[in-house]
Amino acid sequence: MADVRGKVGEAVTKTVSIIGPDSARVTACAEKLRELVRPGTTVIVGAGPEARPDVVVAVVGDPTAEDVDIAQAVSESVGFVVLIVDATPRPWPHYPGWHSVESVEGAATLVNRACVDLTAWA
């Protein structure tokens, strides 16, 4: 992923949806993520596809079948998903577009670097 860089004076905006099965953990991670992301980034707890997020961060534990299906659907829809994974007895599978990190700080690094090269996609 390339760094997001705007023209001088141009604001770079990004919307991040943060989801997961444990609402208390998701909220705590969202608060920390808001402190770590670049200005112009909006972090929305539980936002679905209607919010048109640029990045989806999933706060997950053990890889249940339902959570794996959700991560796959997000990855197919948005292009990639950032998984904040706790140390679990069963590791999460590795699929294209899935980026696993162990901390909110790791997720923030990926969120800050994530962008779409509009010139290449034009």
PyMOL CGO cylinders between C-alpha atoms (Angstrom):
from pymol import cmd
from pymol.cgo import CYLINDER

trace = [
    CYLINDER, 0.00, 0.00, 0.00, 1.22, 3.48, -0.79, 0.3, 1, 1, 1, 1, 1, 1,
    CYLINDER, 1.22, 3.48, -0.79, 1.11, 6.49, 1.50, 0.3, 1, 1, 1, 1, 1, 1,
    CYLINDER, 1.11, 6.49, 1.50, -1.81, 8.87, 1.01, 0.3, 1, 1, 1, 1, 1, 1,
    CYLINDER, -1.81, 8.87, 1.01, -0.45, 12.22, -0.05, 0.3, 1, 1, 1, 1, 1, 1,
    CYLINDER, -0.45, 12.22, -0.05, -2.59, 15.12, -1.16, 0.3, 1, 1, 1, 1, 1, 1,
    CYLINDER, -2.59, 15.12, -1.16, -1.55, 18.27, -2.97, 0.3, 1, 1, 1, 1, 1, 1,
    CYLINDER, -1.55, 18.27, -2.97, -0.31, 21.11, -0.80, 0.3, 1, 1, 1, 1, 1, 1,
    CYLINDER, -0.31, 21.11, -0.80, -3.27, 22.50, 1.12, 0.3, 1, 1, 1, 1, 1, 1,
    CYLINDER, -3.27, 22.50, 1.12, -5.56, 19.66, 0.01, 0.3, 1, 1, 1, 1, 1, 1,
    CYLINDER, -5.56, 19.66, 0.01, -7.32, 17.76, 2.79, 0.3, 1, 1, 1, 1, 1, 1,
    CYLINDER, -7.32, 17.76, 2.79, -7.14, 13.99, 2.58, 0.3, 1, 1, 1, 1, 1, 1,
    CYLINDER, -7.14, 13.99, 2.58, -10.25, 12.36, 4.01, 0.3, 1, 1, 1, 1, 1, 1,
    CYLINDER, -10.25, 12.36, 4.01, -10.84, 8.74, 4.81, 0.3, 1, 1, 1, 1, 1, 1,
    CYLINDER, -10.84, 8.74, 4.81, -13.66, 6.82, 6.49, 0.3, 1, 1, 1, 1, 1, 1,
    CYLINDER, -13.66, 6.82, 6.49, -12.88, 3.80, 8.65, 0.3, 1, 1, 1, 1, 1, 1,
    CYLINDER, -12.88, 3.80, 8.65, -15.51, 1.37, 9.88, 0.3, 1, 1, 1, 1, 1, 1,
    CYLINDER, -15.51, 1.37, 9.88, -14.52, -0.63, 12.95, 0.3, 1, 1, 1, 1, 1, 1,
    CYLINDER, -14.52, -0.63, 12.95, -16.53, -3.78, 13.65, 0.3, 1, 1, 1, 1, 1, 1,
    CYLINDER, -16.53, -3.78, 13.65, -16.41, -6.90, 15.77, 0.3, 1, 1, 1, 1, 1, 1,
    CYLINDER, -16.41, -6.90, 15.77, -18.42, -9.26, 17.95, 0.3, 1, 1, 1, 1, 1, 1,
    CYLINDER, -18.42, -9.26, 17.95, -17.47, -7.62, 21.28, 0.3, 1, 1, 1, 1, 1, 1,
    CYLINDER, -17.47, -7.62, 21.28, -18.93, -4.09, 21.31, 0.3, 1, 1, 1, 1, 1, 1,
    CYLINDER, -18.93, -4.09, 21.31, -16.92, -2.99, 24.37, 0.3, 1, 1, 1, 1, 1, 1,
    CYLINDER, -16.92, -2.99, 24.37, -13.62, -4.00, 22.71, 0.3, 1, 1, 1, 1, 1, 1,
    CYLINDER, -13.62, -4.00, 22.71, -14.67, -2.40, 19.42, 0.3, 1, 1, 1, 1, 1, 1,
    CYLINDER, -14.67, -2.40, 19.42, -15.50, 0.88, 21.17, 0.3, 1, 1, 1, 1, 1, 1,
    CYLINDER, -15.50, 0.88, 21.17, -12.20, 0.88, 23.11, 0.3, 1, 1, 1, 1, 1, 1,
    CYLINDER, -12.20, 0.88, 23.11, -10.22, 0.15, 19.94, 0.3, 1, 1, 1, 1, 1, 1,
    CYLINDER, -10.22, 0.15, 19.94, -12.11, 2.88, 18.05, 0.3, 1, 1, 1, 1, 1, 1,
    CYLINDER, -12.11, 2.88, 18.05, -11.24, 5.46, 20.70, 0.3, 1, 1, 1, 1, 1, 1,
    CYLINDER, -11.24, 5.46, 20.70, -7.55, 4.53, 20.51, 0.3, 1, 1, 1, 1, 1, 1,
    CYLINDER, -7.55, 4.53, 20.51, -7.62, 4.42, 16.70, 0.3, 1, 1, 1, 1, 1, 1,
    CYLINDER, -7.62, 4.42, 16.70, -9.06, 7.95, 16.56, 0.3, 1, 1, 1, 1, 1, 1,
    CYLINDER, -9.06, 7.95, 16.56, -5.99, 9.17, 18.49, 0.3, 1, 1, 1, 1, 1, 1,
    CYLINDER, -5.99, 9.17, 18.49, -3.57, 7.47, 16.09, 0.3, 1, 1, 1, 1, 1, 1,
    CYLINDER, -3.57, 7.47, 16.09, -4.93, 8.10, 12.60, 0.3, 1, 1, 1, 1, 1, 1,
    CYLINDER, -4.93, 8.10, 12.60, -4.13, 11.08, 10.45, 0.3, 1, 1, 1, 1, 1, 1,
    CYLINDER, -4.13, 11.08, 10.45, -6.27, 14.23, 10.55, 0.3, 1, 1, 1, 1, 1, 1,
    CYLINDER, -6.27, 14.23, 10.55, -9.22, 13.95, 8.20, 0.3, 1, 1, 1, 1, 1, 1,
    CYLINDER, -9.22, 13.95, 8.20, -9.85, 10.31, 9.07, 0.3, 1, 1, 1, 1, 1, 1,
    CYLINDER, -9.85, 10.31, 9.07, -13.28, 9.50, 10.47, 0.3, 1, 1, 1, 1, 1, 1,
    CYLINDER, -13.28, 9.50, 10.47, -13.63, 6.33, 12.56, 0.3, 1, 1, 1, 1, 1, 1,
    CYLINDER, -13.63, 6.33, 12.56, -17.19, 4.99, 12.79, 0.3, 1, 1, 1, 1, 1, 1,
    CYLINDER, -17.19, 4.99, 12.79, -18.13, 2.14, 15.12, 0.3, 1, 1, 1, 1, 1, 1,
    CYLINDER, -18.13, 2.14, 15.12, -20.22, -0.54, 13.44, 0.3, 1, 1, 1, 1, 1, 1,
    CYLINDER, -20.22, -0.54, 13.44, -20.65, 1.22, 10.11, 0.3, 1, 1, 1, 1, 1, 1,
    CYLINDER, -20.65, 1.22, 10.11, -21.92, -0.99, 7.33, 0.3, 1, 1, 1, 1, 1, 1,
    CYLINDER, -21.92, -0.99, 7.33, -21.54, -0.68, 3.57, 0.3, 1, 1, 1, 1, 1, 1,
    CYLINDER, -21.54, -0.68, 3.57, -23.92, 2.31, 3.46, 0.3, 1, 1, 1, 1, 1, 1,
    CYLINDER, -23.92, 2.31, 3.46, -21.15, 4.40, 5.09, 0.3, 1, 1, 1, 1, 1, 1,
    CYLINDER, -21.15, 4.40, 5.09, -18.90, 3.55, 2.10, 0.3, 1, 1, 1, 1, 1, 1,
    CYLINDER, -18.90, 3.55, 2.10, -15.82, 3.04, 4.28, 0.3, 1, 1, 1, 1, 1, 1,
    CYLINDER, -15.82, 3.04, 4.28, -12.39, 3.27, 2.72, 0.3, 1, 1, 1, 1, 1, 1,
    CYLINDER, -12.39, 3.27, 2.72, -11.03, 0.83, 5.30, 0.3, 1, 1, 1, 1, 1, 1,
    CYLINDER, -11.03, 0.83, 5.30, -12.70, -1.75, 7.55, 0.3, 1, 1, 1, 1, 1, 1,
    CYLINDER, -12.70, -1.75, 7.55, -11.00, -2.79, 10.79, 0.3, 1, 1, 1, 1, 1, 1,
    CYLINDER, -11.00, -2.79, 10.79, -12.36, -5.90, 12.52, 0.3, 1, 1, 1, 1, 1, 1,
    CYLINDER, -12.36, -5.90, 12.52, -11.56, -6.50, 16.20, 0.3, 1, 1, 1, 1, 1, 1,
    CYLINDER, -11.56, -6.50, 16.20, -11.64, -10.29, 16.47, 0.3, 1, 1, 1, 1, 1, 1,
    CYLINDER, -11.64, -10.29, 16.47, -10.86, -13.16, 18.77, 0.3, 1, 1, 1, 1, 1, 1,
    CYLINDER, -10.86, -13.16, 18.77, -11.02, -16.83, 17.90, 0.3, 1, 1, 1, 1, 1, 1,
    CYLINDER, -11.02, -16.83, 17.90, -11.89, -17.37, 14.20, 0.3, 1, 1, 1, 1, 1, 1,
    CYLINDER, -11.89, -17.37, 14.20, -15.50, -18.53, 14.29, 0.3, 1, 1, 1, 1, 1, 1,
    CYLINDER, -15.50, -18.53, 14.29, -17.12, -19.60, 11.03, 0.3, 1, 1, 1, 1, 1, 1,
    CYLINDER, -17.12, -19.60, 11.03, -19.39, -16.53, 11.15, 0.3, 1, 1, 1, 1, 1, 1,
    CYLINDER, -19.39, -16.53, 11.15, -16.49, -14.12, 11.74, 0.3, 1, 1, 1, 1, 1, 1,
    CYLINDER, -16.49, -14.12, 11.74, -14.47, -15.69, 8.91, 0.3, 1, 1, 1, 1, 1, 1,
    CYLINDER, -14.47, -15.69, 8.91, -17.48, -15.31, 6.57, 0.3, 1, 1, 1, 1, 1, 1,
    CYLINDER, -17.48, -15.31, 6.57, -17.87, -11.65, 7.57, 0.3, 1, 1, 1, 1, 1, 1,
    CYLINDER, -17.87, -11.65, 7.57, -14.15, -10.94, 7.03, 0.3, 1, 1, 1, 1, 1, 1,
    CYLINDER, -14.15, -10.94, 7.03, -14.34, -12.59, 3.61, 0.3, 1, 1, 1, 1, 1, 1,
    CYLINDER, -14.34, -12.59, 3.61, -17.42, -10.56, 2.63, 0.3, 1, 1, 1, 1, 1, 1,
    CYLINDER, -17.42, -10.56, 2.63, -15.75, -7.32, 3.76, 0.3, 1, 1, 1, 1, 1, 1,
    CYLINDER, -15.75, -7.32, 3.76, -12.57, -8.14, 1.88, 0.3, 1, 1, 1, 1, 1, 1,
    CYLINDER, -12.57, -8.14, 1.88, -14.51, -8.88, -1.30, 0.3, 1, 1, 1, 1, 1, 1,
    CYLINDER, -14.51, -8.88, -1.30, -16.54, -5.67, -0.95, 0.3, 1, 1, 1, 1, 1, 1,
    CYLINDER, -16.54, -5.67, -0.95, -13.88, -3.15, 0.13, 0.3, 1, 1, 1, 1, 1, 1,
    CYLINDER, -13.88, -3.15, 0.13, -10.78, -4.87, -1.23, 0.3, 1, 1, 1, 1, 1, 1,
    CYLINDER, -10.78, -4.87, -1.23, -9.13, -5.59, 2.10, 0.3, 1, 1, 1, 1, 1, 1,
    CYLINDER, -9.13, -5.59, 2.10, -9.82, -5.87, 5.80, 0.3, 1, 1, 1, 1, 1, 1,
    CYLINDER, -9.82, -5.87, 5.80, -7.54, -5.16, 8.77, 0.3, 1, 1, 1, 1, 1, 1,
    CYLINDER, -7.54, -5.16, 8.77, -7.93, -7.77, 11.50, 0.3, 1, 1, 1, 1, 1, 1,
    CYLINDER, -7.93, -7.77, 11.50, -6.85, -6.86, 15.04, 0.3, 1, 1, 1, 1, 1, 1,
    CYLINDER, -6.85, -6.86, 15.04, -6.22, -10.38, 16.30, 0.3, 1, 1, 1, 1, 1, 1,
    CYLINDER, -6.22, -10.38, 16.30, -5.70, -11.37, 19.93, 0.3, 1, 1, 1, 1, 1, 1,
    CYLINDER, -5.70, -11.37, 19.93, -3.49, -14.32, 20.78, 0.3, 1, 1, 1, 1, 1, 1,
    CYLINDER, -3.49, -14.32, 20.78, -5.92, -17.15, 20.17, 0.3, 1, 1, 1, 1, 1, 1,
    CYLINDER, -5.92, -17.15, 20.17, -5.51, -20.93, 20.31, 0.3, 1, 1, 1, 1, 1, 1,
    CYLINDER, -5.51, -20.93, 20.31, -6.55, -21.16, 16.66, 0.3, 1, 1, 1, 1, 1, 1,
    CYLINDER, -6.55, -21.16, 16.66, -4.88, -18.81, 14.19, 0.3, 1, 1, 1, 1, 1, 1,
    CYLINDER, -4.88, -18.81, 14.19, -6.90, -16.90, 11.63, 0.3, 1, 1, 1, 1, 1, 1,
    CYLINDER, -6.90, -16.90, 11.63, -6.65, -18.15, 8.04, 0.3, 1, 1, 1, 1, 1, 1,
    CYLINDER, -6.65, -18.15, 8.04, -4.63, -16.15, 5.53, 0.3, 1, 1, 1, 1, 1, 1,
    CYLINDER, -4.63, -16.15, 5.53, -6.57, -14.92, 2.50, 0.3, 1, 1, 1, 1, 1, 1,
    CYLINDER, -6.57, -14.92, 2.50, -5.77, -12.28, -0.09, 0.3, 1, 1, 1, 1, 1, 1,
    CYLINDER, -5.77, -12.28, -0.09, -6.81, -8.88, 1.21, 0.3, 1, 1, 1, 1, 1, 1,
    CYLINDER, -6.81, -8.88, 1.21, -6.68, -9.90, 4.89, 0.3, 1, 1, 1, 1, 1, 1,
    CYLINDER, -6.68, -9.90, 4.89, -4.09, -8.02, 6.94, 0.3, 1, 1, 1, 1, 1, 1,
    CYLINDER, -4.09, -8.02, 6.94, -3.65, -9.27, 10.51, 0.3, 1, 1, 1, 1, 1, 1,
    CYLINDER, -3.65, -9.27, 10.51, -2.12, -7.10, 13.21, 0.3, 1, 1, 1, 1, 1, 1,
    CYLINDER, -2.12, -7.10, 13.21, -1.77, -7.59, 16.95, 0.3, 1, 1, 1, 1, 1, 1,
    CYLINDER, -1.77, -7.59, 16.95, -2.56, -4.06, 18.11, 0.3, 1, 1, 1, 1, 1, 1,
    CYLINDER, -2.56, -4.06, 18.11, -4.51, -0.91, 17.44, 0.3, 1, 1, 1, 1, 1, 1,
    CYLINDER, -4.51, -0.91, 17.44, -1.17, 0.76, 16.67, 0.3, 1, 1, 1, 1, 1, 1,
    CYLINDER, -1.17, 0.76, 16.67, -0.56, -1.79, 13.91, 0.3, 1, 1, 1, 1, 1, 1,
    CYLINDER, -0.56, -1.79, 13.91, -4.05, -1.17, 12.54, 0.3, 1, 1, 1, 1, 1, 1,
    CYLINDER, -4.05, -1.17, 12.54, -3.45, 2.61, 12.58, 0.3, 1, 1, 1, 1, 1, 1,
    CYLINDER, -3.45, 2.61, 12.58, -0.30, 2.18, 10.53, 0.3, 1, 1, 1, 1, 1, 1,
    CYLINDER, -0.30, 2.18, 10.53, -2.23, 0.27, 7.86, 0.3, 1, 1, 1, 1, 1, 1,
    CYLINDER, -2.23, 0.27, 7.86, -5.15, 2.73, 7.96, 0.3, 1, 1, 1, 1, 1, 1,
    CYLINDER, -5.15, 2.73, 7.96, -2.78, 5.67, 7.53, 0.3, 1, 1, 1, 1, 1, 1,
    CYLINDER, -2.78, 5.67, 7.53, -1.07, 4.01, 4.58, 0.3, 1, 1, 1, 1, 1, 1,
    CYLINDER, -1.07, 4.01, 4.58, -4.18, 2.68, 2.82, 0.3, 1, 1, 1, 1, 1, 1,
    CYLINDER, -4.18, 2.68, 2.82, -5.26, 4.48, -0.30, 0.3, 1, 1, 1, 1, 1, 1,
    CYLINDER, -5.26, 4.48, -0.30, -6.59, 3.98, -3.78, 0.3, 1, 1, 1, 1, 1, 1,
    CYLINDER, -6.59, 3.98, -3.78, -4.42, 5.29, -6.57, 0.3, 1, 1, 1, 1, 1, 1,
    CYLINDER, -4.42, 5.29, -6.57, -7.15, 7.12, -8.51, 0.3, 1, 1, 1, 1, 1, 1,
    CYLINDER, -7.15, 7.12, -8.51, -4.83, 7.76, -11.45, 0.3, 1, 1, 1, 1, 1, 1,
    CYLINDER, -4.83, 7.76, -11.45, -4.16, 4.05, -11.88, 0.3, 1, 1, 1, 1, 1, 1,
    CYLINDER, -4.16, 4.05, -11.88, -7.87, 3.24, -11.54, 0.3, 1, 1, 1, 1, 1, 1,
    CYLINDER, -7.87, 3.24, -11.54, -9.05, 5.97, -13.94, 0.3, 1, 1, 1, 1, 1, 1,
]
cmd.load_cgo(trace, "trace")
